[in-house]
Amino acid sequence: MAHEFDVIETFFKPLSKVGQAEEIGIGDDGAVLSCLSGHQLVVVTDTVIEGVHFPAETSAYDIAWKALAVNLSDLAAMGATPAFYSLALSLPAEKNDQAWLELFAGGLKQLASLYNIPLVGGDTTRSDRLTITVTAQGWVETGQAILRKGAKPGDLIFVSGKLGEGGLGLKAVQQHWDEADYVDAKQKLNQPAPQVTLGYYLKGLATSAIDVSDGLLADLKHILASSKCSAWIDVESVPISDTMRAYIKQSEDWSLPLIAGDDYELCFTIHPDSRSSLLTLAQELDIPLTEIGQIEKEEEGDIRLKNAPEQQAHLNQFGFEHF
């Protein structure tokens, strides 16, 4: 079992290579970082807990990847470019060993290297339950952050990627389904790909945006509450994978694409006049974007489901909630 400062020095300080000579990362009482002229700082924080956000058998590499990815997804939803992050690691004694920590640091390093972002600080503590809190910071041009409150009646609703995969992956893990049939879904669960590039280019196009972390309907409701409007969704238009389609055919359960979390795709709105520009962007970025509904001026927060199977027409739950 390593001591706290040995853990920091061995596994986390190597991830703290800041960009400029006058900047300071790990090793002092706090990080010292330069501000980017003409930009605002976007700050996001997420906590992931063993048994709540990931199964206990999840690898250390995947846990670290996901802990950082969910924060980068929040930055993406606001159009921010990732800049740096900090880590608070509450570690049970049985996980304080070199093999586990090497895998954990490896997951952080791999994802962070894709965006060239350093680890600039945090904390390590002993705990009875593995808990990881990441705070990520990103830059966005002043006044250009994409917010939840900008949707207007008539705006079109789009989503990226395919939905329900994270929930399907979790179900496959929990019920010990044949791994070969659900490789992609498990990958989406354990190593989600935050839509950072898409978020960056949505600035000036999207009128509102949010990442799909708690489920499509739950997260869309946040946009509707902030924008003081309602919406309709065409269930048949919600993009799903062939594996999901086979699952639905067998189970007649359409709930996963609608209310399952852990997808970390983007749900956003655009003015109808921007539709052609958006589709051109999708082609240039090679990112699948699907129109699934429209914003309405009805009762605030209400979502009407069109073409929904009878058993899904009235859902008792709209997505994941902690309380």
C-alpha positions in Angstrom: 0.0 0.0 0.0 1.5 3.3 -1.1 1.4 6.5 1.0 -0.7 9.5 -0.3 2.2 11.6 -1.6 3.9 8.6 -3.2 0.6 7.9 -5.1 0.5 11.5 -6.3 4.2 11.6 -7.2 4.2 8.3 -9.0 0.9 8.1 -10.8 -0.6 11.6 -11.1 2.2 14.2 -11.3 3.4 12.7 -14.7 -0.1 13.7 -16.0 0.5 17.4 -15.0 2.5 18.9 -17.8 1.2 22.5 -18.2 1.8 24.4 -21.4 3.7 27.5 -20.3 6.8 28.0 -18.2 5.1 30.4 -15.8 2.2 28.0 -15.2 2.2 25.6 -12.3 0.4 22.3 -12.1 0.6 19.6 -9.4 3.2 20.2 -6.7 2.1 23.3 -4.9 -0.8 24.4 -2.8 -2.7 25.3 -6.0 -2.4 25.4 -9.7 -1.3 28.7 -11.4 -2.7 28.9 -14.9 -2.8 31.6 -17.6 -6.2 33.0 -18.8 -7.0 33.0 -22.5 -7.6 36.5 -23.8 -11.1 37.1 -25.3 -12.5 33.9 -23.7 -14.6 32.9 -20.7 -13.8 29.9 -18.5 -16.4 27.1 -18.4 -16.1 24.9 -15.2 -17.9 21.6 -14.8 -17.8 18.9 -12.1 -19.0 15.4 -12.0 -18.7 12.6 -9.4 -18.8 8.9 -10.2 -19.3 6.3 -7.5 -18.8 2.6 -7.6 -22.1 0.8 -7.7 -24.0 3.9 -8.8 -22.3 5.1 -12.0 -20.3 1.9 -12.8 -20.5 -1.7 -11.8 -18.0 -2.9 -9.2 -16.2 -5.2 -11.7 -15.4 -2.3 -14.0 -11.7 -2.0 -14.8 -9.6 0.8 -13.3 -8.8 2.0 -16.8 -12.5 2.3 -17.8 -13.4 4.0 -14.5 -10.8 6.7 -15.1 -11.8 7.2 -18.7 -15.4 7.6 -17.9 -14.8 9.9 -14.9 -13.0 12.4 -17.2 -15.2 11.8 -20.3 -18.5 12.7 -18.5 -16.9 16.1 -17.7 -15.6 16.6 -21.2 -19.1 15.9 -22.5 -20.5 18.8 -20.4 -17.9 21.1 -21.9 -18.9 19.9 -25.3 -22.5 20.7 -24.7 -21.5 24.3 -24.0 -19.2 24.6 -27.0 -16.1 24.8 -24.8 -12.6 23.6 -25.7 -11.1 21.5 -22.9 -8.2 23.1 -21.2 -7.3 21.3 -17.9 -8.8 19.2 -15.1 -8.4 18.3 -11.5 -9.1 15.0 -9.7 -10.4 14.1 -6.2 -9.9 10.4 -5.7 -11.4 8.6 -2.6 -9.8 5.2 -2.6 -10.6 2.1 -0.7 -7.6 0.3 0.8 -7.9 -2.7 -1.4 -7.5 -0.6 -4.6 -4.4 1.2 -3.3 -2.0 -1.1 -5.1 0.3 -0.4 -8.0 -1.5 -2.5 -10.7 -4.9 -0.8 -10.1 -3.4 2.7 -9.9 -1.3 2.2 -13.1 -4.5 1.2 -15.0 -6.4 4.1 -13.5 -3.7 6.6 -14.4 -3.5 5.0 -17.9 -7.2 5.6 -18.5 -6.8 9.3 -17.6 -3.6 9.7 -19.7 -5.2 8.1 -22.8 -8.3 10.3 -22.9 -6.6 13.5 -21.8 -3.9 13.0 -24.5 -6.6 13.2 -27.2 -7.3 16.8 -26.1 -3.8 17.7 -24.8 -5.2 18.6 -21.4 -3.1 18.3 -18.2 -4.1 17.2 -14.7 -3.5 20.4 -12.6 -4.4 19.3 -9.1 -6.9 17.7 -6.7 -6.9 15.5 -3.7 -6.5 11.9 -2.6 -8.3 10.4 0.4 -9.0 7.0 1.9 -12.7 5.9 1.7 -14.8 2.8 2.2 -16.2 3.3 -1.3 -14.5 4.2 -4.5 -15.5 7.7 -5.5 -14.0 9.9 -8.2 -14.7 13.6 -8.7 -13.3 15.4 -11.7 -13.6 19.1 -12.3 -12.8 20.1 -15.9 -12.3 23.6 -17.3 -12.6 24.8 -20.8 -12.4 28.0 -22.9 -15.2 29.5 -24.9 -15.1 32.8 -26.8 -16.7 35.5 -24.7 -20.5 35.4 -25.1 -20.5 32.3 -27.3 -21.2 29.5 -24.8 -24.2 27.4 -25.8 -26.8 27.4 -23.0 -29.9 25.4 -22.2 -32.2 28.5 -22.3 -32.0 29.5 -26.0 -34.6 27.2 -27.6 -37.6 28.9 -29.2 -40.9 27.5 -30.6 -40.3 26.2 -34.1 -36.7 25.2 -33.4 -35.8 21.7 -34.6 -34.4 19.1 -32.1 -31.4 17.0 -33.1 -29.3 14.4 -31.5 -25.9 13.0 -32.3 -25.0 9.3 -32.6 -27.2 6.5 -31.5 -29.2 6.5 -28.2 -29.7 3.9 -25.5 -26.4 2.2 -26.1 -25.0 3.0 -22.6 -28.2 1.6 -21.0 -28.0 -1.5 -23.2 -24.4 -2.0 -22.2 -25.2 -1.8 -18.5 -28.1 -4.2 -18.9 -25.8 -6.6 -20.8 -23.3 -6.5 -17.9 -25.8 -6.8 -15.2 -27.6 -9.8 -16.8 -24.4 -11.4 -18.1 -25.5 -11.5 -21.7 -23.2 -12.9 -24.4 -20.4 -10.3 -24.6 -19.8 -10.8 -28.3 -23.3 -9.5 -29.1 -22.9 -6.3 -27.0 -19.3 -5.2 -27.5 -20.3 -1.8 -28.9 -22.8 -1.2 -26.2 -20.4 -2.1 -23.5 -17.8 0.2 -25.1 -20.3 3.0 -25.0 -20.9 2.3 -21.3 -17.3 2.1 -20.2 -15.5 4.5 -22.6 -18.0 7.1 -23.9 -16.7 9.4 -26.6 -17.5 13.0 -25.6 -18.7 15.1 -28.6 -16.1 17.9 -28.1 -15.5 18.6 -31.8 -19.2 18.7 -32.6 -19.9 21.0 -29.6 -17.2 23.4 -30.8 -18.7 23.8 -34.3 -22.3 24.1 -33.0 -21.5 27.6 -31.7 -23.5 30.0 -33.8 -25.8 27.2 -35.0 -27.3 25.6 -31.9 -29.9 27.7 -30.0 -29.6 25.4 -27.0 -27.8 22.2 -26.1 -27.3 19.5 -23.4 -25.4 16.2 -23.2 -27.5 13.1 -22.9 -26.2 11.7 -19.6 -29.4 11.0 -17.6 -31.6 10.0 -20.6 -32.9 11.8 -23.7 -36.3 12.8 -22.2 -34.8 13.8 -18.8 -32.1 15.9 -20.4 -34.5 17.5 -23.0 -36.7 18.5 -20.1 -33.8 20.6 -18.7 -33.7 22.5 -22.0 -37.5 23.0 -22.0 -37.5 24.2 -18.4 -34.7 26.7 -19.0 -36.3 27.8 -22.3 -39.8 27.9 -20.9 -41.4 25.9 -23.7 -42.4 22.3 -24.6 -41.6 19.8 -27.4 -42.7 16.8 -29.4 -40.5 13.8 -30.2 -41.0 11.3 -33.0 -40.0 8.1 -31.3 -39.6 6.3 -34.6 -36.9 8.9 -35.6 -34.8 8.4 -32.5 -31.5 6.9 -33.8 -30.7 3.4 -32.6 -28.2 0.7 -33.4 -29.0 -2.7 -35.0 -28.3 -4.4 -31.7 -30.8 -2.1 -30.0 -33.4 -2.7 -32.7 -33.0 -6.5 -32.1 -33.3 -6.0 -28.4 -36.5 -4.0 -28.8 -38.0 -6.5 -31.2 -37.4 -9.3 -28.7 -38.4 -7.4 -25.5 -40.9 -4.8 -26.9 -39.1 -2.4 -24.6 -38.6 1.0 -26.2 -37.5 2.7 -23.0 -33.7 2.5 -23.3 -33.3 5.0 -26.2 -35.7 7.3 -24.4 -34.8 7.3 -20.8 -31.5 5.4 -20.3 -28.5 7.5 -19.4 -24.7 7.1 -20.1 -24.8 7.9 -23.8 -23.0 11.3 -23.7 -24.3 12.3 -27.1 -25.5 15.9 -27.6 -29.1 16.9 -27.8 -29.5 20.4 -29.3 -31.9 22.7 -31.0 -31.5 24.8 -34.1 -33.6 27.4 -36.0 -35.1 25.8 -39.1 -33.2 28.1 -41.4 -30.0 26.5 -40.1 -30.9 23.0 -41.0 -29.0 22.9 -44.3 -25.8 24.3 -42.6 -26.1 21.7 -39.9 -26.4 18.8 -42.3 -23.4 20.1 -44.2 -21.4 20.3 -40.9 -22.5 16.7 -40.1 -21.1 15.6 -43.4 -17.8 17.5 -43.0 -17.3 16.1 -39.5 -18.5 12.6 -40.4 -20.8 12.7 -37.3 -24.3 11.3 -37.6 -27.0 13.9 -36.6 -30.7 13.0 -36.6 -33.7 15.3 -36.4 -36.1 13.9 -33.8 -38.7 16.6 -33.0 -39.5 20.2 -32.6 -39.9 22.8 -29.9 -43.5 24.0 -29.2 -45.1 26.9 -27.3 -47.2 24.8 -25.0 -47.2 23.9 -21.3 -43.6 24.4 -20.0 -41.5 21.2 -19.9 -44.1 19.0 -21.5 -42.9 16.4 -24.0 -45.3 14.7 -26.4 -44.3 11.4 -27.9 -45.3 10.7 -31.5 -45.4 7.2 -33.0 -44.7 5.7 -29.6 -45.6 2.1 -28.9 -48.6 1.9 -26.6 -46.6 0.6 -23.7 -44.2 3.6 -24.0 -46.8 6.3 -24.5 -46.9 7.2 -20.8 -43.6 6.7 -19.1 -43.5 6.9 -15.3 -39.8 7.8 -15.3 -38.1 10.2 -17.7 -34.5 9.2 -16.9 -31.9 8.6 -14.2 -32.3 10.5 -10.9 -30.1 10.4 -7.8 -32.9 11.1 -5.3 
